[in-house]
Amino acid sequence: MGAAMQANQFKTIPQFCGDNPAFTQAAMRGLIFKAEPRITHEGTKPGNGLIEAGAIIRIGRRVLIDEAKFFEWVRQQQPASQAA
């Protein structure tokens, strides 16, 4: 079971969105873009935490999504008053 789980742990954006239609490719690309700190006209904006959570991995230009870590990151985005 462990080897099969490891083989399917990472997905490309189209694979992830195909399996999880609540997330469009455009929305995922937006989240990935905002994963790294960036400089805007308002100053430096911090990343959204996807990289620190280990939810996205970059190999060259390819971006892979660790589905389990991504959904853990999603759960952590809930305000403390709504988490239950």
KAZI-V648635 format. One record per pair of residues at least 12 apart in sequence whose C-alpha atoms are under 7 Angstrom apart, sorted by the first residue. I is the first residue (numbers start at 1). J is the second residue. If there is no record, write none. Layout:
i=I j=J
i=I j=J
This chain:
i=9 j=66
i=9 j=67
i=10 j=64
i=10 j=65
i=10 j=66
i=10 j=67
i=11 j=64
i=11 j=65
i=11 j=66
i=12 j=63
i=12 j=64
i=12 j=65
i=13 j=25
i=13 j=64
i=34 j=47
i=34 j=48
i=35 j=47
i=35 j=48
i=35 j=49
i=35 j=50
i=35 j=51
i=50 j=73
i=53 j=69
i=53 j=73
i=54 j=69
i=55 j=67
i=55 j=69
i=55 j=70
